[in-house]
Amino acid sequence: SYMAPLKEKIRFFEEKYGCTLEEFERRLKAEPEEFERWDDYLEWQAYRASLRDLEAKLRAIEDAQDIRIT
């Protein structure tokens, strides 16, 4: 599955920081000088965006398969 590596990366960041991406974003805004954490945030955000894009494409494929041409 193409989604598994993306989910693993997201899970890694959730475990590393003990929170969701949204909570992490709130923490970062309170401590903007945490440059290493900003790098992690950007990477984490990119993995989640890629996962959501892939999920949307798979849903579109599944929806298209439900259409019958007569």
Secondary structure, DSSP 8 states (H G I E B T S, - for coil): --HHHHHHHHHHHHHHHTS-HHHHHHHHHH-TT-HHHHHHHHHHHHHHHHHHHHHHHHHHHHHHHH----
